[in-house]
Amino acid sequence: FAGTPQVGELTLAQVLTLTLKDPGNVCTPQNADANAARCRVPTLAALLRAARDRVLVMLDYKDGDVTQVAD
């Protein structure tokens, strides 16, 4: 993407194409799709599924309707 956009400036489709940086350099743009669970930004739903019965997830929101977050 041109410049350094804030996540809030990107569409979901654009965010889902980002490659995460990792200390072992396993995630590269060339192999990110093959390692999508490790190398791509998860959706909130995917994160909650992965965390279920394993860790407590705390959501923080700055503004808006808290019932939308809960739903």
PQR file of N, CA, C, O and H, with PARSE charges and radii, in Angstrom:
ATOM      1  N   PHE A   1       0.842  -1.176   0.000 -0.4000 1.5000
ATOM      2  CA  PHE A   1       0.000   0.000   0.000 -0.0000 2.0000
ATOM      3  C   PHE A   1       0.883   1.233   0.000  0.5500 1.7000
ATOM      4  O   PHE A   1       1.972   1.222   0.575 -0.5500 1.4000
ATOM      5  N   ALA A   2       0.432   2.270  -0.625 -0.4000 1.5000
ATOM      6  CA  ALA A   2       1.211   3.494  -0.679 -0.0000 2.0000
ATOM      7  C   ALA A   2       1.297   4.112   0.707  0.5500 1.7000
ATOM      8  O   ALA A   2       0.302   4.162   1.429 -0.5500 1.4000
ATOM      9  H   ALA A   2      -0.453   2.280  -1.092  0.4000 1.0000
ATOM     10  N   GLY A   3       2.487   4.585   1.083 -0.4000 1.5000
ATOM     11  CA  GLY A   3       2.671   5.201   2.392 -0.0000 2.0000
ATOM     12  C   GLY A   3       2.537   4.176   3.503  0.5500 1.7000
ATOM     13  O   GLY A   3       2.802   2.990   3.311 -0.5500 1.4000
ATOM     14  H   GLY A   3       3.296   4.544   0.496  0.4000 1.0000
ATOM     15  N   THR A   4       2.127   4.649   4.657 -0.4000 1.5000
ATOM     16  CA  THR A   4       1.913   3.777   5.810 -0.0000 2.0000
ATOM     17  C   THR A   4       0.507   4.041   6.334  0.5500 1.7000
ATOM     18  O   THR A   4       0.329   4.828   7.264 -0.5500 1.4000
ATOM     19  H   THR A   4       1.913   5.613   4.813  0.4000 1.0000
ATOM     20  N   PRO A   5      -0.495   3.388   5.743 -0.5600 1.5000
ATOM     21  CA  PRO A   5      -1.870   3.658   6.172  0.2800 2.0000
ATOM     22  C   PRO A   5      -2.156   3.074   7.543  0.5500 1.7000
ATOM     23  O   PRO A   5      -1.540   2.089   7.949 -0.5500 1.4000
ATOM     24  N   GLN A   6      -3.076   3.676   8.240 -0.4000 1.5000
ATOM     25  CA  GLN A   6      -3.579   3.143   9.492 -0.0000 2.0000
ATOM     26  C   GLN A   6      -4.552   2.010   9.157  0.5500 1.7000
ATOM     27  O   GLN A   6      -5.189   2.037   8.104 -0.5500 1.4000
ATOM     28  H   GLN A   6      -3.577   4.476   7.910  0.4000 1.0000
ATOM     29  N   VAL A   7      -4.669   1.034  10.023 -0.4000 1.5000
ATOM     30  CA  VAL A   7      -5.553  -0.098   9.765 -0.0000 2.0000
ATOM     31  C   VAL A   7      -6.974   0.383   9.498  0.5500 1.7000
ATOM     32  O   VAL A   7      -7.661  -0.166   8.637 -0.5500 1.4000
ATOM     33  H   VAL A   7      -4.151   1.012  10.878  0.4000 1.0000
ATOM     34  N   GLY A   8      -7.417   1.389  10.217 -0.4000 1.5000
ATOM     35  CA  GLY A   8      -8.766   1.906  10.040 -0.0000 2.0000
ATOM     36  C   GLY A   8      -9.018   2.527   8.679  0.5500 1.7000
ATOM     37  O   GLY A   8     -10.168   2.759   8.308 -0.5500 1.4000
ATOM     38  H   GLY A   8      -6.860   1.836  10.916  0.4000 1.0000
ATOM     39  N   GLU A   9      -7.965   2.798   7.936 -0.4000 1.5000
ATOM     40  CA  GLU A   9      -8.097   3.368   6.590 -0.0000 2.0000
ATOM     41  C   GLU A   9      -8.207   2.288   5.514  0.5500 1.7000
ATOM     42  O   GLU A   9      -8.480   2.593   4.353 -0.5500 1.4000
ATOM     43  H   GLU A   9      -7.031   2.610   8.237  0.4000 1.0000
ATOM     44  N   LEU A  10      -7.996   1.029   5.896 -0.4000 1.5000
ATOM     45  CA  LEU A  10      -8.019  -0.073   4.949 -0.0000 2.0000
ATOM     46  C   LEU A  10      -9.356  -0.799   4.990  0.5500 1.7000
ATOM     47  O   LEU A  10     -10.045  -0.798   6.009 -0.5500 1.4000
ATOM     48  H   LEU A  10      -7.774   0.781   6.839  0.4000 1.0000
ATOM     49  N   THR A  11      -9.708  -1.411   3.887 -0.4000 1.5000
ATOM     50  CA  THR A  11     -10.899  -2.260   3.875 -0.0000 2.0000
ATOM     51  C   THR A  11     -10.527  -3.604   4.501  0.5500 1.7000
ATOM     52  O   THR A  11      -9.345  -3.916   4.646 -0.5500 1.4000
ATOM     53  H   THR A  11      -9.148  -1.412   3.058  0.4000 1.0000
ATOM     54  N   LEU A  12     -11.527  -4.394   4.870 -0.4000 1.5000
ATOM     55  CA  LEU A  12     -11.267  -5.719   5.417 -0.0000 2.0000
ATOM     56  C   LEU A  12     -10.496  -6.556   4.399  0.5500 1.7000
ATOM     57  O   LEU A  12      -9.562  -7.271   4.762 -0.5500 1.4000
ATOM     58  H   LEU A  12     -12.487  -4.140   4.752  0.4000 1.0000
ATOM     59  N   ALA A  13     -10.881  -6.471   3.133 -0.4000 1.5000
ATOM     60  CA  ALA A  13     -10.189  -7.242   2.093 -0.0000 2.0000
ATOM     61  C   ALA A  13      -8.707  -6.876   2.043  0.5500 1.7000
ATOM     62  O   ALA A  13      -7.862  -7.752   1.859 -0.5500 1.4000
ATOM     63  H   ALA A  13     -11.640  -5.890   2.838  0.4000 1.0000
ATOM     64  N   GLN A  14      -8.382  -5.596   2.203 -0.4000 1.5000
ATOM     65  CA  GLN A  14      -6.985  -5.175   2.198 -0.0000 2.0000
ATOM     66  C   GLN A  14      -6.251  -5.685   3.434  0.5500 1.7000
ATOM     67  O   GLN A  14      -5.117  -6.153   3.331 -0.5500 1.4000
ATOM     68  H   GLN A  14      -9.069  -4.884   2.353  0.4000 1.0000
ATOM     69  N   VAL A  15      -6.884  -5.600   4.593 -0.4000 1.5000
ATOM     70  CA  VAL A  15      -6.245  -6.076   5.827 -0.0000 2.0000
ATOM     71  C   VAL A  15      -5.949  -7.568   5.728  0.5500 1.7000
ATOM     72  O   VAL A  15      -4.897  -8.022   6.179 -0.5500 1.4000
ATOM     73  H   VAL A  15      -7.805  -5.221   4.677  0.4000 1.0000
ATOM     74  N   LEU A  16      -6.862  -8.331   5.146 -0.4000 1.5000
ATOM     75  CA  LEU A  16      -6.678  -9.773   5.043 -0.0000 2.0000
ATOM     76  C   LEU A  16      -5.539 -10.158   4.099  0.5500 1.7000
ATOM     77  O   LEU A  16      -5.118 -11.315   4.093 -0.5500 1.4000
ATOM     78  H   LEU A  16      -7.717  -7.962   4.780  0.4000 1.0000
ATOM     79  N   THR A  17      -5.033  -9.213   3.300 -0.4000 1.5000
ATOM     80  CA  THR A  17      -3.893  -9.495   2.419 -0.0000 2.0000
ATOM     81  C   THR A  17      -2.557  -9.169   3.078  0.5500 1.7000
ATOM     82  O   THR A  17      -1.507  -9.490   2.521 -0.5500 1.4000
ATOM     83  H   THR A  17      -5.375  -8.274   3.304  0.4000 1.0000
ATOM     84  N   LEU A  18      -2.573  -8.541   4.244 -0.4000 1.5000
ATOM     85  CA  LEU A  18      -1.323  -8.165   4.903 -0.0000 2.0000
ATOM     86  C   LEU A  18      -0.580  -9.397   5.401  0.5500 1.7000
ATOM     87  O   LEU A  18      -1.194 -10.395   5.779 -0.5500 1.4000
ATOM     88  H   LEU A  18      -3.426  -8.280   4.696  0.4000 1.0000
ATOM     89  N   THR A  19       0.736  -9.319   5.399 -0.4000 1.5000
ATOM     90  CA  THR A  19       1.572 -10.397   5.919 -0.0000 2.0000
ATOM     91  C   THR A  19       2.136  -9.948   7.260  0.5500 1.7000
ATOM     92  O   THR A  19       2.753  -8.888   7.356 -0.5500 1.4000
ATOM     93  H   THR A  19       1.235  -8.509   5.093  0.4000 1.0000
ATOM     94  N   LEU A  20       1.922 -10.757   8.295 -0.4000 1.5000
ATOM     95  CA  LEU A  20       2.433 -10.436   9.622 -0.0000 2.0000
ATOM     96  C   LEU A  20       3.943 -10.629   9.674  0.5500 1.7000
ATOM     97  O   LEU A  20       4.490 -11.503   9.002 -0.5500 1.4000
ATOM     98  H   LEU A  20       1.421 -11.619   8.218  0.4000 1.0000
ATOM     99  N   LYS A  21       4.601  -9.816  10.468 -0.4000 1.5000
ATOM    100  CA  LYS A  21       6.026 -10.002  10.712 -0.0000 2.0000
ATOM    101  C   LYS A  21       6.181 -11.001  11.848  0.5500 1.7000
ATOM    102  O   LYS A  21       5.424 -10.963  12.818 -0.5500 1.4000
ATOM    103  H   LYS A  21       4.157  -9.106  11.014  0.4000 1.0000
ATOM    104  N   ASP A  22       7.148 -11.883  11.734 -0.4000 1.5000
ATOM    105  CA  ASP A  22       7.389 -12.852  12.789 -0.0000 2.0000
ATOM    106  C   ASP A  22       8.888 -12.977  13.039  0.5500 1.7000
ATOM    107  O   ASP A  22       9.691 -12.775  12.128 -0.5500 1.4000
ATOM    108  H   ASP A  22       7.763 -11.913  10.946  0.4000 1.0000
ATOM    109  N   PRO A  23       9.264 -13.309  14.275 -0.5600 1.5000
ATOM    110  CA  PRO A  23      10.685 -13.356  14.615  0.2800 2.0000
ATOM    111  C   PRO A  23      11.477 -14.385  13.822  0.5500 1.7000
ATOM    112  O   PRO A  23      12.669 -14.185  13.588 -0.5500 1.4000
ATOM    113  N   GLY A  24      10.853 -15.475  13.403 -0.4000 1.5000
ATOM    114  CA  GLY A  24      11.576 -16.508  12.665 -0.0000 2.0000
ATOM    115  C   GLY A  24      11.573 -16.290  11.160  0.5500 1.7000
ATOM    116  O   GLY A  24      12.127 -17.098  10.414 -0.5500 1.4000
ATOM    117  H   GLY A  24       9.884 -15.637  13.593  0.4000 1.0000
ATOM    118  N   ASN A  25      10.960 -15.212  10.711 -0.4000 1.5000
ATOM    119  CA  ASN A  25      10.848 -14.906   9.283 -0.0000 2.0000
ATOM    120  C   ASN A  25      10.213 -16.035   8.471  0.5500 1.7000
ATOM    121  O   ASN A  25      10.566 -16.258   7.313 -0.5500 1.4000
ATOM    122  H   ASN A  25      10.510 -14.555  11.317  0.4000 1.0000
ATOM    123  N   VAL A  26       9.269 -16.744   9.101 -0.4000 1.5000
ATOM    124  CA  VAL A  26       8.524 -17.774   8.385 -0.0000 2.0000
ATOM    125  C   VAL A  26       7.522 -17.120   7.446  0.5500 1.7000
ATOM    126  O   VAL A  26       7.244 -17.624   6.358 -0.5500 1.4000
ATOM    127  H   VAL A  26       8.982 -16.562  10.042  0.4000 1.0000
ATOM    128  N   CYS A  27       6.989 -15.992   7.885 -0.4000 1.5000
ATOM    129  CA  CYS A  27       5.968 -15.307   7.104 -0.0000 2.0000
ATOM    130  C   CYS A  27       6.615 -14.323   6.133  0.5500 1.7000
ATOM    131  O   CYS A  27       7.160 -13.294   6.533 -0.5500 1.4000
ATOM    132  H   CYS A  27       7.215 -15.582   8.768  0.4000 1.0000
ATOM    133  N   THR A  28       6.542 -14.660   4.877 -0.4000 1.5000
ATOM    134  CA  THR A  28       6.993 -13.760   3.818 -0.0000 2.0000
ATOM    135  C   THR A  28       5.837 -13.595   2.858  0.5500 1.7000
ATOM    136  O   THR A  28       4.954 -14.451   2.808 -0.5500 1.4000
ATOM    137  H   THR A  28       6.099 -15.497   4.552  0.4000 1.0000
ATOM    138  N   PRO A  29       5.820 -12.526   2.102 -0.5600 1.5000
ATOM    139  CA  PRO A  29       4.714 -12.372   1.140  0.2800 2.0000
ATOM    140  C   PRO A  29       4.585 -13.567   0.198  0.5500 1.7000
ATOM    141  O   PRO A  29       3.488 -13.873  -0.270 -0.5500 1.4000
ATOM    142  N   GLN A  30       5.694 -14.240  -0.082 -0.4000 1.5000
ATOM    143  CA  GLN A  30       5.671 -15.367  -1.012 -0.0000 2.0000
ATOM    144  C   GLN A  30       5.024 -16.619  -0.405  0.5500 1.7000
ATOM    145  O   GLN A  30       4.409 -17.396  -1.135 -0.5500 1.4000
ATOM    146  H   GLN A  30       6.585 -13.992   0.298  0.4000 1.0000
ATOM    147  N   ASN A  31       5.145 -16.830   0.889 -0.4000 1.5000
ATOM    148  CA  ASN A  31       4.591 -18.058   1.475 -0.0000 2.0000
ATOM    149  C   ASN A  31       3.470 -17.808   2.481  0.5500 1.7000
ATOM    150  O   ASN A  31       3.043 -18.737   3.166 -0.5500 1.4000
ATOM    151  H   ASN A  31       5.644 -16.199   1.482  0.4000 1.0000
ATOM    152  N   ALA A  32       2.993 -16.580   2.579 -0.4000 1.5000
ATOM    153  CA  ALA A  32       1.982 -16.245   3.586 -0.0000 2.0000
ATOM    154  C   ALA A  32       0.672 -16.992   3.377  0.5500 1.7000
ATOM    155  O   ALA A  32       0.022 -17.377   4.349 -0.5500 1.4000
ATOM    156  H   ALA A  32       3.341 -15.825   2.022  0.4000 1.0000
ATOM    157  N   ASP A  33       0.273 -17.203   2.128 -0.4000 1.5000
ATOM    158  CA  ASP A  33      -1.003 -17.891   1.898 -0.0000 2.0000
ATOM    159  C   ASP A  33      -0.918 -19.359   2.299  0.5500 1.7000
ATOM    160  O   ASP A  33      -1.901 -19.931   2.771 -0.5500 1.4000
ATOM    161  H   ASP A  33       0.800 -16.890   1.338  0.4000 1.0000
ATOM    162  N   ALA A  34       0.237 -19.967   2.117 -0.4000 1.5000
ATOM    163  CA  ALA A  34       0.403 -21.369   2.508 -0.0000 2.0000
ATOM    164  C   ALA A  34       0.404 -21.530   4.020  0.5500 1.7000
ATOM    165  O   ALA A  34       0.106 -22.608   4.533 -0.5500 1.4000
ATOM    166  H   ALA A  34       1.036 -19.503   1.734  0.4000 1.0000
ATOM    167  N   ASN A  35       0.737 -20.462   4.734 -0.4000 1.5000
ATOM    168  CA  ASN A  35       0.767 -20.458   6.198 -0.0000 2.0000
ATOM    169  C   ASN A  35      -0.226 -19.426   6.732  0.5500 1.7000
ATOM    170  O   ASN A  35       0.081 -18.692   7.671 -0.5500 1.4000
ATOM    171  H   ASN A  35       0.980 -19.586   4.317  0.4000 1.0000
ATOM    172  N   ALA A  36      -1.395 -19.373   6.143 -0.4000 1.5000
ATOM    173  CA  ALA A  36      -2.359 -18.308   6.448 -0.0000 2.0000
ATOM    174  C   ALA A  36      -2.706 -18.211   7.928  0.5500 1.7000
ATOM    175  O   ALA A  36      -2.849 -17.104   8.447 -0.5500 1.4000
ATOM    176  H   ALA A  36      -1.644 -19.969   5.380  0.4000 1.0000
ATOM    177  N   ALA A  37      -2.844 -19.338   8.620 -0.4000 1.5000
ATOM    178  CA  ALA A  37      -3.207 -19.299  10.039 -0.0000 2.0000
ATOM    179  C   ALA A  37      -2.148 -18.589  10.864  0.5500 1.7000
ATOM    180  O   ALA A  37      -2.459 -18.016  11.908 -0.5500 1.4000
ATOM    181  H   ALA A  37      -2.728 -20.238   8.199  0.4000 1.0000
ATOM    182  N   ARG A  38      -0.915 -18.619  10.416 -0.4000 1.5000
ATOM    183  CA  ARG A  38       0.167 -17.981  11.157 -0.0000 2.0000
ATOM    184  C   ARG A  38       0.529 -16.615  10.590  0.5500 1.7000
ATOM    185  O   ARG A  38       0.957 -15.733  11.335 -0.5500 1.4000
ATOM    186  H   ARG A  38      -0.662 -19.085   9.568  0.4000 1.0000
ATOM    187  N   CYS A  39       0.365 -16.429   9.303 -0.4000 1.5000
ATOM    188  CA  CYS A  39       0.935 -15.267   8.623 -0.0000 2.0000
ATOM    189  C   CYS A  39      -0.058 -14.184   8.225  0.5500 1.7000
ATOM    190  O   CYS A  39       0.356 -13.084   7.857 -0.5500 1.4000
ATOM    191  H   CYS A  39       0.016 -17.145   8.698  0.4000 1.0000
ATOM    192  N   ARG A  40      -1.332 -14.458   8.288 -0.4000 1.5000
ATOM    193  CA  ARG A  40      -2.331 -13.461   7.902 -0.0000 2.0000
ATOM    194  C   ARG A  40      -3.046 -12.932   9.145  0.5500 1.7000
ATOM    195  O   ARG A  40      -3.100 -13.603  10.176 -0.5500 1.4000
ATOM    196  H   ARG A  40      -1.668 -15.351   8.587  0.4000 1.0000
ATOM    197  N   VAL A  41      -3.584 -11.740   9.035 -0.4000 1.5000
ATOM    198  CA  VAL A  41      -4.330 -11.121  10.130 -0.0000 2.0000
ATOM    199  C   VAL A  41      -5.655 -11.866  10.275  0.5500 1.7000
ATOM    200  O   VAL A  41      -6.417 -11.947   9.312 -0.5500 1.4000
ATOM    201  H   VAL A  41      -3.540 -11.195   8.197  0.4000 1.0000
ATOM    202  N   PRO A  42      -5.945 -12.410  11.453 -0.5600 1.5000
ATOM    203  CA  PRO A  42      -7.212 -13.134  11.609  0.2800 2.0000
ATOM    204  C   PRO A  42      -8.378 -12.157  11.795  0.5500 1.7000
ATOM    205  O   PRO A  42      -8.194 -11.034  12.263 -0.5500 1.4000
ATOM    206  N   THR A  43      -9.550 -12.596  11.428 -0.4000 1.5000
ATOM    207  CA  THR A  43     -10.742 -11.826  11.758 -0.0000 2.0000
ATOM    208  C   THR A  43     -11.016 -12.021  13.253  0.5500 1.7000
ATOM    209  O   THR A  43     -10.451 -12.921  13.875 -0.5500 1.4000
ATOM    210  H   THR A  43      -9.699 -13.509  11.047  0.4000 1.0000
ATOM    211  N   LEU A  44     -11.856 -11.203  13.812 -0.4000 1.5000
ATOM    212  CA  LEU A  44     -12.210 -11.361  15.228 -0.0000 2.0000
ATOM    213  C   LEU A  44     -12.873 -12.718  15.446  0.5500 1.7000
ATOM    214  O   LEU A  44     -12.607 -13.377  16.451 -0.5500 1.4000
ATOM    215  H   LEU A  44     -12.315 -10.472  13.307  0.4000 1.0000
ATOM    216  N   ALA A  45     -13.717 -13.138  14.534 -0.4000 1.5000
ATOM    217  CA  ALA A  45     -14.381 -14.435  14.678 -0.0000 2.0000
ATOM    218  C   ALA A  45     -13.362 -15.569  14.700  0.5500 1.7000
ATOM    219  O   ALA A  45     -13.482 -16.490  15.507 -0.5500 1.4000
ATOM    220  H   ALA A  45     -13.932 -12.602  13.718  0.4000 1.0000
ATOM    221  N   ALA A  46     -12.367 -15.512  13.831 -0.4000 1.5000
ATOM    222  CA  ALA A  46     -11.335 -16.556  13.800 -0.0000 2.0000
ATOM    223  C   ALA A  46     -10.510 -16.540  15.083  0.5500 1.7000
ATOM    224  O   ALA A  46     -10.158 -17.595  15.609 -0.5500 1.4000
ATOM    225  H   ALA A  46     -12.270 -14.763  13.176  0.4000 1.0000
ATOM    226  N   LEU A  47     -10.207 -15.363  15.579 -0.4000 1.5000
ATOM    227  CA  LEU A  47      -9.452 -15.255  16.819 -0.0000 2.0000
ATOM    228  C   LEU A  47     -10.236 -15.841  17.986  0.5500 1.7000
ATOM    229  O   LEU A  47      -9.678 -16.565  18.810 -0.5500 1.4000
ATOM    230  H   LEU A  47     -10.494 -14.506  15.152  0.4000 1.0000
ATOM    231  N   LEU A  48     -11.526 -15.533  18.058 -0.4000 1.5000
ATOM    232  CA  LEU A  48     -12.349 -16.054  19.145 -0.0000 2.0000
ATOM    233  C   LEU A  48     -12.482 -17.573  19.067  0.5500 1.7000
ATOM    234  O   LEU A  48     -12.483 -18.248  20.096 -0.5500 1.4000
ATOM    235  H   LEU A  48     -11.980 -14.946  17.389  0.4000 1.0000
ATOM    236  N   ARG A  49     -12.595 -18.114  17.852 -0.4000 1.5000
ATOM    237  CA  ARG A  49     -12.646 -19.578  17.702 -0.0000 2.0000
ATOM    238  C   ARG A  49     -11.345 -20.215  18.191  0.5500 1.7000
ATOM    239  O   ARG A  49     -11.376 -21.236  18.879 -0.5500 1.4000
ATOM    240  H   ARG A  49     -12.594 -17.566  17.016  0.4000 1.0000
ATOM    241  N   ALA A  50     -10.213 -19.625  17.844 -0.4000 1.5000
ATOM    242  CA  ALA A  50      -8.917 -20.182  18.242 -0.0000 2.0000
ATOM    243  C   ALA A  50      -8.700 -20.070  19.747  0.5500 1.7000
ATOM    244  O   ALA A  50      -8.050 -20.929  20.343 -0.5500 1.4000
ATOM    245  H   ALA A  50     -10.188 -18.796  17.285  0.4000 1.0000
ATOM    246  N   ALA A  51      -9.233 -19.028  20.363 -0.4000 1.5000
ATOM    247  CA  ALA A  51      -9.022 -18.789  21.788 -0.0000 2.0000
ATOM    248  C   ALA A  51     -10.017 -19.534  22.676  0.5500 1.7000
ATOM    249  O   ALA A  51      -9.785 -19.684  23.875 -0.5500 1.4000
ATOM    250  H   ALA A  51      -9.761 -18.330  19.878  0.4000 1.0000
ATOM    251  N   ARG A  52     -11.102 -19.993  22.106 -0.4000 1.5000
ATOM    252  CA  ARG A  52     -12.174 -20.614  22.897 -0.0000 2.0000
ATOM    253  C   ARG A  52     -11.637 -21.729  23.799  0.5500 1.7000
ATOM    254  O   ARG A  52     -10.929 -22.632  23.353 -0.5500 1.4000
ATOM    255  H   ARG A  52     -11.291 -19.871  21.131  0.4000 1.0000
ATOM    256  N   ASP A  53     -11.994 -21.633  25.065 -0.4000 1.5000
ATOM    257  CA  ASP A  53     -11.609 -22.605  26.093 -0.0000 2.0000
ATOM    258  C   ASP A  53     -10.098 -22.664  26.340  0.5500 1.7000
ATOM    259  O   ASP A  53      -9.612 -23.594  26.983 -0.5500 1.4000
ATOM    260  H   ASP A  53     -12.568 -20.899  25.427  0.4000 1.0000
ATOM    261  N   ARG A  54      -9.360 -21.681  25.835 -0.4000 1.5000
ATOM    262  CA  ARG A  54      -7.907 -21.661  26.039 -0.0000 2.0000
ATOM    263  C   ARG A  54      -7.427 -20.410  26.762  0.5500 1.7000
ATOM    264  O   ARG A  54      -6.627 -20.488  27.695 -0.5500 1.4000
ATOM    265  H   ARG A  54      -9.755 -20.925  25.312  0.4000 1.0000
ATOM    266  N   VAL A  55      -7.917 -19.266  26.325 -0.4000 1.5000
ATOM    267  CA  VAL A  55      -7.473 -18.004  26.925 -0.0000 2.0000
ATOM    268  C   VAL A  55      -8.656 -17.059  27.071  0.5500 1.7000
ATOM    269  O   VAL A  55      -9.655 -17.176  26.362 -0.5500 1.4000
ATOM    270  H   VAL A  55      -8.567 -19.203  25.567  0.4000 1.0000
ATOM    271  N   LEU A  56      -8.528 -16.130  27.994 -0.4000 1.5000
ATOM    272  CA  LEU A  56      -9.522 -15.083  28.181 -0.0000 2.0000
ATOM    273  C   LEU A  56      -9.221 -13.967  27.190  0.5500 1.7000
ATOM    274  O   LEU A  56      -8.095 -13.475  27.124 -0.5500 1.4000
ATOM    275  H   LEU A  56      -7.717 -16.035  28.570  0.4000 1.0000
ATOM    276  N   VAL A  57     -10.208 -13.575  26.436 -0.4000 1.5000
ATOM    277  CA  VAL A  57     -10.044 -12.495  25.467 -0.0000 2.0000
ATOM    278  C   VAL A  57     -10.770 -11.269  26.003  0.5500 1.7000
ATOM    279  O   VAL A  57     -11.957 -11.326  26.324 -0.5500 1.4000
ATOM    280  H   VAL A  57     -11.123 -13.974  26.489  0.4000 1.0000
ATOM    281  N   MET A  58     -10.051 -10.174  26.094 -0.4000 1.5000
ATOM    282  CA  MET A  58     -10.649  -8.911  26.540 -0.0000 2.0000
ATOM    283  C   MET A  58     -10.683  -7.957  25.350  0.5500 1.7000
ATOM    284  O   MET A  58      -9.653  -7.675  24.738 -0.5500 1.4000
ATOM    285  H   MET A  58      -9.087 -10.127  25.833  0.4000 1.0000
ATOM    286  N   LEU A  59     -11.870  -7.466  25.031 -0.4000 1.5000
ATOM    287  CA  LEU A  59     -12.031  -6.534  23.925 -0.0000 2.0000
ATOM    288  C   LEU A  59     -12.110  -5.123  24.465  0.5500 1.7000
ATOM    289  O   LEU A  59     -12.799  -4.858  25.450 -0.5500 1.4000
ATOM    290  H   LEU A  59     -12.707  -7.695  25.529  0.4000 1.0000
ATOM    291  N   ASP A  60     -11.404  -4.224  23.816 -0.4000 1.5000
ATOM    292  CA  ASP A  60     -11.403  -2.818  24.207 -0.0000 2.0000
ATOM    293  C   ASP A  60     -11.965  -2.022  23.029  0.5500 1.7000
ATOM    294  O   ASP A  60     -11.574  -2.236  21.881 -0.5500 1.4000
ATOM    295  H   ASP A  60     -10.845  -4.439  23.015  0.4000 1.0000
ATOM    296  N   TYR A  61     -12.856  -1.131  23.316 -0.4000 1.5000
ATOM    297  CA  TYR A  61     -13.384  -0.281  22.257 -0.0000 2.0000
ATOM    298  C   TYR A  61     -13.325   1.155  22.723  0.5500 1.7000
ATOM    299  O   TYR A  61     -13.412   1.438  23.918 -0.5500 1.4000
ATOM    300  H   TYR A  61     -13.173  -0.957  24.248  0.4000 1.0000
ATOM    301  N   LYS A  62     -13.178   2.057  21.777 -0.4000 1.5000
ATOM    302  CA  LYS A  62     -13.020   3.473  22.119 -0.0000 2.0000
ATOM    303  C   LYS A  62     -14.337   4.226  22.042  0.5500 1.7000
ATOM    304  O   LYS A  62     -14.581   5.121  22.851 -0.5500 1.4000
ATOM    305  H   LYS A  62     -13.107   1.827  20.806  0.4000 1.0000
ATOM    306  N   ASP A  63     -15.172   3.888  21.106 -0.4000 1.5000
ATOM    307  CA  ASP A  63     -16.458   4.573  20.985 -0.0000 2.0000
ATOM    308  C   ASP A  63     -17.421   3.675  20.234  0.5500 1.7000
ATOM    309  O   ASP A  63     -17.038   2.616  19.737 -0.5500 1.4000
ATOM    310  H   ASP A  63     -14.973   3.161  20.449  0.4000 1.0000
ATOM    311  N   GLY A  64     -18.637   4.088  20.154 -0.4000 1.5000
ATOM    312  CA  GLY A  64     -19.642   3.301  19.457 -0.0000 2.0000
ATOM    313  C   GLY A  64     -20.521   2.540  20.419  0.5500 1.7000
ATOM    314  O   GLY A  64     -20.489   2.747  21.632 -0.5500 1.4000
ATOM    315  H   GLY A  64     -18.948   4.948  20.558  0.4000 1.0000
ATOM    316  N   ASP A  65     -21.292   1.669  19.851 -0.4000 1.5000
ATOM    317  CA  ASP A  65     -22.296   0.916  20.588 -0.0000 2.0000
ATOM    318  C   ASP A  65     -21.701  -0.404  21.087  0.5500 1.7000
ATOM    319  O   ASP A  65     -21.339  -1.258  20.277 -0.5500 1.4000
ATOM    320  H   ASP A  65     -21.317   1.500  18.866  0.4000 1.0000
ATOM    321  N   VAL A  66     -21.597  -0.581  22.387 -0.4000 1.5000
ATOM    322  CA  VAL A  66     -21.005  -1.789  22.965 -0.0000 2.0000
ATOM    323  C   VAL A  66     -21.816  -3.031  22.622  0.5500 1.7000
ATOM    324  O   VAL A  66     -21.264  -4.131  22.600 -0.5500 1.4000
ATOM    325  H   VAL A  66     -21.892   0.112  23.045  0.4000 1.0000
ATOM    326  N   THR A  67     -23.102  -2.887  22.357 -0.4000 1.5000
ATOM    327  CA  THR A  67     -23.904  -4.057  21.998 -0.0000 2.0000
ATOM    328  C   THR A  67     -23.480  -4.626  20.644  0.5500 1.7000
ATOM    329  O   THR A  67     -23.609  -5.830  20.419 -0.5500 1.4000
ATOM    330  H   THR A  67     -23.550  -1.993  22.375  0.4000 1.0000
ATOM    331  N   GLN A  68     -22.976  -3.780  19.735 -0.4000 1.5000
ATOM    332  CA  GLN A  68     -22.468  -4.284  18.467 -0.0000 2.0000
ATOM    333  C   GLN A  68     -21.229  -5.141  18.686  0.5500 1.7000
ATOM    334  O   GLN A  68     -21.055  -6.160  18.017 -0.5500 1.4000
ATOM    335  H   GLN A  68     -22.872  -2.802  19.917  0.4000 1.0000
ATOM    336  N   VAL A  69     -20.378  -4.745  19.605 -0.4000 1.5000
ATOM    337  CA  VAL A  69     -19.196  -5.544  19.925 -0.0000 2.0000
ATOM    338  C   VAL A  69     -19.633  -6.868  20.537  0.5500 1.7000
ATOM    339  O   VAL A  69     -19.095  -7.919  20.190 -0.5500 1.4000
ATOM    340  H   VAL A  69     -20.520  -3.918  20.148  0.4000 1.0000
ATOM    341  N   ALA A  70     -20.594  -6.828  21.435 -0.4000 1.5000
ATOM    342  CA  ALA A  70     -21.073  -8.034  22.093 -0.0000 2.0000
ATOM    343  C   ALA A  70     -21.730  -8.991  21.109  0.5500 1.7000
ATOM    344  O   ALA A  70     -21.564 -10.206  21.211 -0.5500 1.4000
ATOM    345  H   ALA A  70     -21.031  -5.974  21.718  0.4000 1.0000
ATOM    346  N   ASP A  71     -22.472  -8.443  20.159 -0.4000 1.5000
ATOM    347  CA  ASP A  71     -23.130  -9.292  19.160 -0.0000 2.0000
ATOM    348  C   ASP A  71     -22.094  -9.984  18.299  0.5500 1.7000
ATOM    349  O   ASP A  71     -22.448 -10.743  17.397 -0.5500 1.4000
ATOM    350  H   ASP A  71     -22.607  -7.456  20.076  0.4000 1.0000
TER
END
